Amino acid sequence: MDITMIYQIAGIGILIAILNIFLAQAGRQEQAQMLSLAGVVIVLLWLIQLIGQLFRDVETVFRWW
């Protein structure tokens, strides 16, 4: 894993937070909540992929023994 994935997750968080503030100020609280939920789901999917890659890497390391 390189640092770009951390920057992508931070960027998504900042973007979602800014859009959430704009939607809340416009009185669209339900859309703001759904946007936050969508952001969390996207980040969780990325993390699941990273954890899967970690398990594959650990498996290949111990397969050599």
mmCIF file as gemmi writes it, N, C-alpha and C atoms, coordinates in Angstrom:
data_model
loop_
_atom_site.group_PDB
_atom_site.id
_atom_site.type_symbol
_atom_site.label_atom_id
_atom_site.label_alt_id
_atom_site.label_comp_id
_atom_site.label_asym_id
_atom_site.label_entity_id
_atom_site.label_seq_id
_atom_site.pdbx_PDB_ins_code
_atom_site.Cartn_x
_atom_site.Cartn_y
_atom_site.Cartn_z
_atom_site.occupancy
_atom_site.B_iso_or_equiv
_atom_site.pdbx_formal_charge
_atom_site.auth_seq_id
_atom_site.auth_asym_id
_atom_site.pdbx_PDB_model_num
ATOM 1 N N . MET Axp A 1 ? 0.845 -1.171 0 1 0 ? 1 A 1
ATOM 2 C CA . MET Axp A 1 ? 0 0 0 1 0 ? 1 A 1
ATOM 3 C C . MET Axp A 1 ? 0.893 1.238 0 1 0 ? 1 A 1
ATOM 4 N N . ASP Axp A 2 ? 0.556 2.151 -0.822 1 0 ? 2 A 1
ATOM 5 C CA . ASP Axp A 2 ? 1.32 3.385 -0.85 1 0 ? 2 A 1
ATOM 6 C C . ASP Axp A 2 ? 0.487 4.527 -0.271 1 0 ? 2 A 1
ATOM 7 N N . ILE Axp A 3 ? 1.091 5.685 -0.238 1 0 ? 3 A 1
ATOM 8 C CA . ILE Axp A 3 ? 0.473 6.836 0.429 1 0 ? 3 A 1
ATOM 9 C C . ILE Axp A 3 ? -0.701 7.393 -0.376 1 0 ? 3 A 1
ATOM 10 N N . THR Axp A 4 ? -0.804 7.061 -1.66 1 0 ? 4 A 1
ATOM 11 C CA . THR Axp A 4 ? -1.872 7.628 -2.482 1 0 ? 4 A 1
ATOM 12 C C . THR Axp A 4 ? -3.252 7.175 -2.018 1 0 ? 4 A 1
ATOM 13 N N . MET Axp A 5 ? -3.36 5.96 -1.517 1 0 ? 5 A 1
ATOM 14 C CA . MET Axp A 5 ? -4.657 5.485 -1.031 1 0 ? 5 A 1
ATOM 15 C C . MET Axp A 5 ? -5.102 6.285 0.186 1 0 ? 5 A 1
ATOM 16 N N . ILE Axp A 6 ? -4.159 6.643 1.047 1 0 ? 6 A 1
ATOM 17 C CA . ILE Axp A 6 ? -4.5 7.466 2.213 1 0 ? 6 A 1
ATOM 18 C C . ILE Axp A 6 ? -4.96 8.84 1.76 1 0 ? 6 A 1
ATOM 19 N N . TYR Axp A 7 ? -4.284 9.4 0.758 1 0 ? 7 A 1
ATOM 20 C CA . TYR Axp A 7 ? -4.694 10.701 0.227 1 0 ? 7 A 1
ATOM 21 C C . TYR Axp A 7 ? -6.071 10.628 -0.427 1 0 ? 7 A 1
ATOM 22 N N . GLN Axp A 8 ? -6.364 9.529 -1.113 1 0 ? 8 A 1
ATOM 23 C CA . GLN Axp A 8 ? -7.677 9.373 -1.738 1 0 ? 8 A 1
ATOM 24 C C . GLN Axp A 8 ? -8.775 9.308 -0.683 1 0 ? 8 A 1
ATOM 25 N N . ILE Axp A 9 ? -8.551 8.559 0.373 1 0 ? 9 A 1
ATOM 26 C CA . ILE Axp A 9 ? -9.548 8.446 1.437 1 0 ? 9 A 1
ATOM 27 C C . ILE Axp A 9 ? -9.736 9.801 2.126 1 0 ? 9 A 1
ATOM 28 N N . ALA Axp A 10 ? -8.643 10.514 2.376 1 0 ? 10 A 1
ATOM 29 C CA . ALA Axp A 10 ? -8.749 11.836 2.993 1 0 ? 10 A 1
ATOM 30 C C . ALA Axp A 10 ? -9.469 12.809 2.061 1 0 ? 10 A 1
ATOM 31 N N . GLY Axp A 11 ? -9.182 12.723 0.771 1 0 ? 11 A 1
ATOM 32 C CA . GLY Axp A 11 ? -9.844 13.592 -0.198 1 0 ? 11 A 1
ATOM 33 C C . GLY Axp A 11 ? -11.334 13.345 -0.27 1 0 ? 11 A 1
ATOM 34 N N . ILE Axp A 12 ? -11.725 12.085 -0.258 1 0 ? 12 A 1
ATOM 35 C CA . ILE Axp A 12 ? -13.15 11.752 -0.251 1 0 ? 12 A 1
ATOM 36 C C . ILE Axp A 12 ? -13.806 12.292 1.021 1 0 ? 12 A 1
ATOM 37 N N . GLY Axp A 13 ? -13.134 12.153 2.151 1 0 ? 13 A 1
ATOM 38 C CA . GLY Axp A 13 ? -13.683 12.654 3.412 1 0 ? 13 A 1
ATOM 39 C C . GLY Axp A 13 ? -13.876 14.158 3.402 1 0 ? 13 A 1
ATOM 40 N N . ILE Axp A 14 ? -12.882 14.883 2.889 1 0 ? 14 A 1
ATOM 41 C CA . ILE Axp A 14 ? -12.989 16.342 2.825 1 0 ? 14 A 1
ATOM 42 C C . ILE Axp A 14 ? -14.097 16.758 1.869 1 0 ? 14 A 1
ATOM 43 N N . LEU Axp A 15 ? -14.163 16.113 0.705 1 0 ? 15 A 1
ATOM 44 C CA . LEU Axp A 15 ? -15.193 16.445 -0.28 1 0 ? 15 A 1
ATOM 45 C C . LEU Axp A 15 ? -16.594 16.169 0.265 1 0 ? 15 A 1
ATOM 46 N N . ILE Axp A 16 ? -16.769 15.031 0.909 1 0 ? 16 A 1
ATOM 47 C CA . ILE Axp A 16 ? -18.067 14.687 1.489 1 0 ? 16 A 1
ATOM 48 C C . ILE Axp A 16 ? -18.442 15.677 2.593 1 0 ? 16 A 1
ATOM 49 N N . ALA Axp A 17 ? -17.468 16.064 3.406 1 0 ? 17 A 1
ATOM 50 C CA . ALA Axp A 17 ? -17.751 17.013 4.485 1 0 ? 17 A 1
ATOM 51 C C . ALA Axp A 17 ? -18.184 18.371 3.943 1 0 ? 17 A 1
ATOM 52 N N . ILE Axp A 18 ? -17.512 18.853 2.908 1 0 ? 18 A 1
ATOM 53 C CA . ILE Axp A 18 ? -17.879 20.144 2.321 1 0 ? 18 A 1
ATOM 54 C C . ILE Axp A 18 ? -19.269 20.076 1.69 1 0 ? 18 A 1
ATOM 55 N N . LEU Axp A 19 ? -19.522 19.025 0.922 1 0 ? 19 A 1
ATOM 56 C CA . LEU Axp A 19 ? -20.843 18.883 0.306 1 0 ? 19 A 1
ATOM 57 C C . LEU Axp A 19 ? -21.934 18.707 1.353 1 0 ? 19 A 1
ATOM 58 N N . ASN Axp A 20 ? -21.614 18.033 2.442 1 0 ? 20 A 1
ATOM 59 C CA . ASN Axp A 20 ? -22.567 17.844 3.525 1 0 ? 20 A 1
ATOM 60 C C . ASN Axp A 20 ? -22.944 19.19 4.153 1 0 ? 20 A 1
ATOM 61 N N . ILE Axp A 21 ? -21.963 20.045 4.347 1 0 ? 21 A 1
ATOM 62 C CA . ILE Axp A 21 ? -22.233 21.374 4.909 1 0 ? 21 A 1
ATOM 63 C C . ILE Axp A 21 ? -23.116 22.186 3.966 1 0 ? 21 A 1
ATOM 64 N N . PHE Axp A 22 ? -22.801 22.156 2.665 1 0 ? 22 A 1
ATOM 65 C CA . PHE Axp A 22 ? -23.611 22.901 1.704 1 0 ? 22 A 1
ATOM 66 C C . PHE Axp A 22 ? -25.049 22.397 1.671 1 0 ? 22 A 1
ATOM 67 N N . LEU Axp A 23 ? -25.228 21.094 1.677 1 0 ? 23 A 1
ATOM 68 C CA . LEU Axp A 23 ? -26.581 20.545 1.638 1 0 ? 23 A 1
ATOM 69 C C . LEU Axp A 23 ? -27.345 20.849 2.925 1 0 ? 23 A 1
ATOM 70 N N . ALA Axp A 24 ? -26.665 20.784 4.043 1 0 ? 24 A 1
ATOM 71 C CA . ALA Axp A 24 ? -27.334 21.079 5.313 1 0 ? 24 A 1
ATOM 72 C C . ALA Axp A 24 ? -27.757 22.548 5.379 1 0 ? 24 A 1
ATOM 73 N N . GLN Axp A 25 ? -26.926 23.434 4.876 1 0 ? 25 A 1
ATOM 74 C CA . GLN Axp A 25 ? -27.264 24.854 4.867 1 0 ? 25 A 1
ATOM 75 C C . GLN Axp A 25 ? -28.418 25.148 3.91 1 0 ? 25 A 1
ATOM 76 N N . ALA Axp A 26 ? -28.555 24.336 2.855 1 0 ? 26 A 1
ATOM 77 C CA . ALA Axp A 26 ? -29.635 24.525 1.888 1 0 ? 26 A 1
ATOM 78 C C . ALA Axp A 26 ? -30.935 23.888 2.361 1 0 ? 26 A 1
ATOM 79 N N . GLY Axp A 27 ? -30.919 23.255 3.521 1 0 ? 27 A 1
ATOM 80 C CA . GLY Axp A 27 ? -32.121 22.646 4.06 1 0 ? 27 A 1
ATOM 81 C C . GLY Axp A 27 ? -32.395 21.254 3.517 1 0 ? 27 A 1
ATOM 82 N N . ARG Axp A 28 ? -31.436 20.642 2.912 1 0 ? 28 A 1
ATOM 83 C CA . ARG Axp A 28 ? -31.587 19.283 2.361 1 0 ? 28 A 1
ATOM 84 C C . ARG Axp A 28 ? -30.839 18.293 3.262 1 0 ? 28 A 1
ATOM 85 N N . GLN Axp A 29 ? -31.347 18.146 4.454 1 0 ? 29 A 1
ATOM 86 C CA . GLN Axp A 29 ? -30.691 17.314 5.454 1 0 ? 29 A 1
ATOM 87 C C . GLN Axp A 29 ? -30.691 15.839 5.066 1 0 ? 29 A 1
ATOM 88 N N . GLU Axp A 30 ? -31.779 15.367 4.439 1 0 ? 30 A 1
ATOM 89 C CA . GLU Axp A 30 ? -31.84 13.95 4.059 1 0 ? 30 A 1
ATOM 90 C C . GLU Axp A 30 ? -30.798 13.622 2.995 1 0 ? 30 A 1
ATOM 91 N N . GLN Axp A 31 ? -30.636 14.521 2.018 1 0 ? 31 A 1
ATOM 92 C CA . GLN Axp A 31 ? -29.625 14.289 0.99 1 0 ? 31 A 1
ATOM 93 C C . GLN Axp A 31 ? -28.219 14.348 1.583 1 0 ? 31 A 1
ATOM 94 N N . ALA Axp A 32 ? -28.012 15.223 2.546 1 0 ? 32 A 1
ATOM 95 C CA . ALA Axp A 32 ? -26.709 15.312 3.204 1 0 ? 32 A 1
ATOM 96 C C . ALA Axp A 32 ? -26.397 14.02 3.962 1 0 ? 32 A 1
ATOM 97 N N . GLN Axp A 33 ? -27.401 13.475 4.605 1 0 ? 33 A 1
ATOM 98 C CA . GLN Axp A 33 ? -27.201 12.231 5.343 1 0 ? 33 A 1
ATOM 99 C C . GLN Axp A 33 ? -26.918 11.067 4.394 1 0 ? 33 A 1
ATOM 100 N N . MET Axp A 34 ? -27.636 11.021 3.282 1 0 ? 34 A 1
ATOM 101 C CA . MET Axp A 34 ? -27.396 9.957 2.298 1 0 ? 34 A 1
ATOM 102 C C . MET Axp A 34 ? -26.015 10.098 1.661 1 0 ? 34 A 1
ATOM 103 N N . LEU Axp A 35 ? -25.575 11.33 1.441 1 0 ? 35 A 1
ATOM 104 C CA . LEU Axp A 35 ? -24.243 11.568 0.895 1 0 ? 35 A 1
ATOM 105 C C . LEU Axp A 35 ? -23.172 11.079 1.865 1 0 ? 35 A 1
ATOM 106 N N . SER Axp A 36 ? -23.352 11.352 3.143 1 0 ? 36 A 1
ATOM 107 C CA . SER Axp A 36 ? -22.403 10.871 4.143 1 0 ? 36 A 1
ATOM 108 C C . SER Axp A 36 ? -22.376 9.346 4.184 1 0 ? 36 A 1
ATOM 109 N N . LEU Axp A 37 ? -23.535 8.74 4.112 1 0 ? 37 A 1
ATOM 110 C CA . LEU Axp A 37 ? -23.605 7.283 4.109 1 0 ? 37 A 1
ATOM 111 C C . LEU Axp A 37 ? -22.912 6.703 2.881 1 0 ? 37 A 1
ATOM 112 N N . ALA Axp A 38 ? -23.113 7.324 1.729 1 0 ? 38 A 1
ATOM 113 C CA . ALA Axp A 38 ? -22.458 6.854 0.508 1 0 ? 38 A 1
ATOM 114 C C . ALA Axp A 38 ? -20.941 6.985 0.624 1 0 ? 38 A 1
ATOM 115 N N . GLY Axp A 39 ? -20.465 8.067 1.221 1 0 ? 39 A 1
ATOM 116 C CA . GLY Axp A 39 ? -19.026 8.231 1.423 1 0 ? 39 A 1
ATOM 117 C C . GLY Axp A 39 ? -18.447 7.164 2.33 1 0 ? 39 A 1
ATOM 118 N N . VAL Axp A 40 ? -19.162 6.838 3.38 1 0 ? 40 A 1
ATOM 119 C CA . VAL Axp A 40 ? -18.699 5.783 4.294 1 0 ? 40 A 1
ATOM 120 C C . VAL Axp A 40 ? -18.656 4.431 3.583 1 0 ? 40 A 1
ATOM 121 N N . VAL Axp A 41 ? -19.663 4.152 2.775 1 0 ? 41 A 1
ATOM 122 C CA . VAL Axp A 41 ? -19.697 2.881 2.053 1 0 ? 41 A 1
ATOM 123 C C . VAL Axp A 41 ? -18.539 2.785 1.059 1 0 ? 41 A 1
ATOM 124 N N . ILE Axp A 42 ? -18.256 3.865 0.352 1 0 ? 42 A 1
ATOM 125 C CA . ILE Axp A 42 ? -17.149 3.861 -0.613 1 0 ? 42 A 1
ATOM 126 C C . ILE Axp A 42 ? -15.823 3.595 0.094 1 0 ? 42 A 1
ATOM 127 N N . VAL Axp A 43 ? -15.589 4.275 1.202 1 0 ? 43 A 1
ATOM 128 C CA . VAL Axp A 43 ? -14.335 4.087 1.937 1 0 ? 43 A 1
ATOM 129 C C . VAL Axp A 43 ? -14.255 2.678 2.515 1 0 ? 43 A 1
ATOM 130 N N . LEU Axp A 44 ? -15.357 2.147 3.007 1 0 ? 44 A 1
ATOM 131 C CA . LEU Axp A 44 ? -15.343 0.773 3.537 1 0 ? 44 A 1
ATOM 132 C C . LEU Axp A 44 ? -15.044 -0.244 2.448 1 0 ? 44 A 1
ATOM 133 N N . LEU Axp A 45 ? -15.569 -0.032 1.251 1 0 ? 45 A 1
ATOM 134 C CA . LEU Axp A 45 ? -15.258 -0.943 0.147 1 0 ? 45 A 1
ATOM 135 C C . LEU Axp A 45 ? -13.777 -0.892 -0.199 1 0 ? 45 A 1
ATOM 136 N N . TRP Axp A 46 ? -13.195 0.306 -0.196 1 0 ? 46 A 1
ATOM 137 C CA . TRP Axp A 46 ? -11.753 0.404 -0.433 1 0 ? 46 A 1
ATOM 138 C C . TRP Axp A 46 ? -10.973 -0.322 0.652 1 0 ? 46 A 1
ATOM 139 N N . LEU Axp A 47 ? -11.387 -0.156 1.913 1 0 ? 47 A 1
ATOM 140 C CA . LEU Axp A 47 ? -10.682 -0.81 3.008 1 0 ? 47 A 1
ATOM 141 C C . LEU Axp A 47 ? -10.812 -2.327 2.949 1 0 ? 47 A 1
ATOM 142 N N . ILE Axp A 48 ? -11.96 -2.82 2.535 1 0 ? 48 A 1
ATOM 143 C CA . ILE Axp A 48 ? -12.137 -4.268 2.395 1 0 ? 48 A 1
ATOM 144 C C . ILE Axp A 48 ? -11.188 -4.817 1.341 1 0 ? 48 A 1
ATOM 145 N N . GLN Axp A 49 ? -11.035 -4.083 0.24 1 0 ? 49 A 1
ATOM 146 C CA . GLN Axp A 49 ? -10.091 -4.517 -0.789 1 0 ? 49 A 1
ATOM 147 C C . GLN Axp A 49 ? -8.662 -4.51 -0.271 1 0 ? 49 A 1
ATOM 148 N N . LEU Axp A 50 ? -8.309 -3.494 0.506 1 0 ? 50 A 1
ATOM 149 C CA . LEU Axp A 50 ? -6.957 -3.429 1.06 1 0 ? 50 A 1
ATOM 150 C C . LEU Axp A 50 ? -6.704 -4.552 2.065 1 0 ? 50 A 1
ATOM 151 N N . ILE Axp A 51 ? -7.685 -4.857 2.888 1 0 ? 51 A 1
ATOM 152 C CA . ILE Axp A 51 ? -7.528 -5.949 3.856 1 0 ? 51 A 1
ATOM 153 C C . ILE Axp A 51 ? -7.411 -7.285 3.128 1 0 ? 51 A 1
ATOM 154 N N . GLY Axp A 52 ? -8.177 -7.46 2.055 1 0 ? 52 A 1
ATOM 155 C CA . GLY Axp A 52 ? -8.06 -8.68 1.252 1 0 ? 52 A 1
ATOM 156 C C . GLY Axp A 52 ? -6.673 -8.814 0.647 1 0 ? 52 A 1
ATOM 157 N N . GLN Axp A 53 ? -6.123 -7.708 0.157 1 0 ? 53 A 1
ATOM 158 C CA . GLN Axp A 53 ? -4.763 -7.734 -0.386 1 0 ? 53 A 1
ATOM 159 C C . GLN Axp A 53 ? -3.749 -8.057 0.699 1 0 ? 53 A 1
ATOM 160 N N . LEU Axp A 54 ? -3.96 -7.52 1.904 1 0 ? 54 A 1
ATOM 161 C CA . LEU Axp A 54 ? -3.062 -7.827 3.022 1 0 ? 54 A 1
ATOM 162 C C . LEU Axp A 54 ? -3.076 -9.314 3.339 1 0 ? 54 A 1
ATOM 163 N N . PHE Axp A 55 ? -4.254 -9.925 3.39 1 0 ? 55 A 1
ATOM 164 C CA . PHE Axp A 55 ? -4.335 -11.359 3.674 1 0 ? 55 A 1
ATOM 165 C C . PHE Axp A 55 ? -3.678 -12.185 2.572 1 0 ? 55 A 1
ATOM 166 N N . ARG Axp A 56 ? -3.832 -11.769 1.318 1 0 ? 56 A 1
ATOM 167 C CA . ARG Axp A 56 ? -3.173 -12.484 0.226 1 0 ? 56 A 1
ATOM 168 C C . ARG Axp A 56 ? -1.654 -12.381 0.341 1 0 ? 56 A 1
ATOM 169 N N . ASP Axp A 57 ? -1.162 -11.2 0.716 1 0 ? 57 A 1
ATOM 170 C CA . ASP Axp A 57 ? 0.283 -11.02 0.882 1 0 ? 57 A 1
ATOM 171 C C . ASP Axp A 57 ? 0.819 -11.862 2.032 1 0 ? 57 A 1
ATOM 172 N N . VAL Axp A 58 ? 0.1 -11.9 3.144 1 0 ? 58 A 1
ATOM 173 C CA . VAL Axp A 58 ? 0.53 -12.712 4.284 1 0 ? 58 A 1
ATOM 174 C C . VAL Axp A 58 ? 0.509 -14.184 3.91 1 0 ? 58 A 1
ATOM 175 N N . GLU Axp A 59 ? -0.499 -14.597 3.15 1 0 ? 59 A 1
ATOM 176 C CA . GLU Axp A 59 ? -0.58 -16.003 2.72 1 0 ? 59 A 1
ATOM 177 C C . GLU Axp A 59 ? 0.6 -16.375 1.834 1 0 ? 59 A 1
ATOM 178 N N . THR Axp A 60 ? 0.99 -15.492 0.926 1 0 ? 60 A 1
ATOM 179 C CA . THR Axp A 60 ? 2.123 -15.798 0.053 1 0 ? 60 A 1
ATOM 180 C C . THR Axp A 60 ? 3.433 -15.839 0.836 1 0 ? 60 A 1
ATOM 181 N N . VAL Axp A 61 ? 3.569 -15.031 1.867 1 0 ? 61 A 1
ATOM 182 C CA . VAL Axp A 61 ? 4.789 -15.049 2.678 1 0 ? 61 A 1
ATOM 183 C C . VAL Axp A 61 ? 4.903 -16.369 3.418 1 0 ? 61 A 1
ATOM 184 N N . PHE Axp A 62 ? 3.824 -16.834 4.031 1 0 ? 62 A 1
ATOM 185 C CA . PHE Axp A 62 ? 3.889 -18.066 4.801 1 0 ? 62 A 1
ATOM 186 C C . PHE Axp A 62 ? 3.805 -19.314 3.936 1 0 ? 62 A 1
ATOM 187 N N . ARG Axp A 63 ? 3.416 -19.176 2.698 1 0 ? 63 A 1
ATOM 188 C CA . ARG Axp A 63 ? 3.38 -20.327 1.799 1 0 ? 63 A 1
ATOM 189 C C . ARG Axp A 63 ? 4.795 -20.787 1.462 1 0 ? 63 A 1
ATOM 190 N N . TRP Axp A 64 ? 5.76 -19.892 1.53 1 0 ? 64 A 1
ATOM 191 C CA . TRP Axp A 64 ? 7.133 -20.233 1.201 1 0 ? 64 A 1
ATOM 192 C C . TRP Axp A 64 ? 7.747 -21.165 2.229 1 0 ? 64 A 1
ATOM 193 N N . TRP Axp A 65 ? 7.248 -21.166 3.435 1 0 ? 65 A 1
ATOM 194 C CA . TRP Axp A 65 ? 7.827 -21.98 4.497 1 0 ? 65 A 1
ATOM 195 C C . TRP Axp A 65 ? 7.334 -23.354 4.301 1 0 ? 65 A 1
